[in-house]
Amino acid sequence: MERKSLHELGAQQRAVMQIVWQTGEATVQQVRRRLTRDKPLAYTTVLSVMQKLEKGGWLTHRTEGRSYVYTARRTRREAGASSLRKFIDRVLGGDTLPLFQHLVEDEALDEKDLAAIRRILQKKRKEHPDAD
């Protein structure tokens, strides 16, 4: 079964993943404390969300004493890249150029952003010198 992309996860699942990415690893109780700042959630609710994320391939765990310590199976960057690829395939038929053009033309890019884009393009040219 194909793993869901980040945007396909529910709000609680995304919130849990954000916490695990921020902390590097976390127990159910640690995630619960961070999630319940606004609205208290039951321990079993957070446990259920984390178990579903583990079953879906997002988290893994190790046993530490009587607790499970969860870590992400993919980095935030990997998850974002996978979601973006699926979006590009679905909406743009796999063609990345329109997305890139939109971002460069329509977004308020400062000199720092433009310099970063230049560095990325220069690196890509070195990797593929015959692409010009």
C-alpha positions in Angstrom: 0.0 0.0 0.0 1.3 3.4 -0.9 2.1 5.8 2.0 -0.1 8.8 2.2 1.5 12.1 1.5 1.8 14.8 4.1 -1.2 16.8 2.9 -3.4 13.7 3.0 -2.8 13.2 6.8 -5.5 14.5 9.2 -4.9 17.6 11.3 -3.9 15.7 14.4 -1.6 13.4 12.5 0.2 16.4 10.9 0.4 18.1 14.3 2.0 14.9 15.8 4.5 14.7 12.9 5.4 18.4 13.4 6.2 17.7 17.1 8.2 14.6 16.4 10.2 16.4 13.7 10.8 19.3 16.0 11.9 17.2 18.9 13.7 14.4 17.0 11.9 11.8 19.1 9.0 11.7 21.6 6.9 9.6 23.8 3.1 9.7 23.6 3.1 11.7 26.9 5.6 14.3 25.5 3.5 14.7 22.3 0.3 14.9 24.4 1.7 17.7 26.6 2.7 19.8 23.5 -0.7 19.1 21.7 -2.9 19.9 24.7 -1.8 23.5 25.2 -5.0 24.7 23.7 -7.4 21.8 24.2 -6.8 18.7 26.4 -6.6 15.4 24.6 -6.8 12.0 26.2 -3.6 9.9 26.3 -5.4 7.2 24.4 -6.3 9.6 21.6 -2.7 10.6 21.1 -1.6 7.0 21.4 -4.1 6.0 18.7 -2.9 8.8 16.3 0.7 7.7 16.8 -0.1 4.0 16.3 -1.9 4.9 13.1 1.1 7.0 11.9 3.4 4.0 12.7 1.1 1.6 10.8 1.1 4.1 7.9 4.9 4.1 7.8 5.4 7.6 9.2 6.8 6.7 12.6 8.8 3.9 14.2 9.4 3.2 17.9 11.8 1.7 20.3 11.1 0.6 23.9 12.6 2.6 26.7 11.5 1.3 30.1 7.7 1.2 30.0 7.4 3.8 27.2 7.7 3.7 23.5 9.9 6.4 22.1 8.8 7.4 18.6 10.9 8.8 15.8 10.0 9.8 12.2 10.8 7.4 9.4 11.2 10.3 7.0 12.5 13.8 7.4 10.2 16.8 7.1 12.0 17.6 3.8 11.5 14.1 2.4 7.8 14.2 3.3 7.4 17.7 1.7 9.2 16.7 -1.4 7.0 13.6 -1.8 3.9 15.7 -1.4 5.1 18.3 -3.9 6.0 15.6 -6.4 2.5 14.1 -6.1 1.0 17.6 -6.6 3.1 18.3 -9.7 2.2 15.0 -11.2 -1.6 15.4 -10.4 -2.0 19.1 -11.2 0.7 19.8 -13.8 1.0 16.5 -15.5 4.6 16.1 -14.2 5.8 19.4 -15.7 7.7 21.4 -13.1 8.5 24.4 -15.3 5.1 26.1 -14.8 5.4 25.8 -11.0 9.0 27.2 -11.1 7.9 30.1 -13.4 5.0 30.9 -11.1 7.2 31.0 -8.0 9.8 33.2 -9.6 7.4 35.6 -11.3 4.6 35.9 -8.8 6.4 35.6 -5.4 8.1 38.5 -3.7 11.7 37.2 -3.9 14.4 39.3 -2.2 18.1 39.2 -3.2 18.8 36.5 -0.7 16.1 34.3 -2.3 17.4 35.0 -5.8 21.0 34.2 -4.8 19.9 30.9 -3.4 18.0 30.1 -6.7 21.2 31.0 -8.6 23.3 28.7 -6.5 20.8 25.8 -7.0 20.8 26.4 -10.8 24.6 26.5 -10.9 24.8 23.3 -9.0 22.3 21.7 -11.4 24.3 22.9 -14.4 27.5 21.3 -13.0 25.6 18.0 -12.5 24.2 18.2 -16.1 26.6 20.2 -18.2 25.0 19.0 -21.5 21.5 20.3 -20.5 22.1 23.8 -21.8 
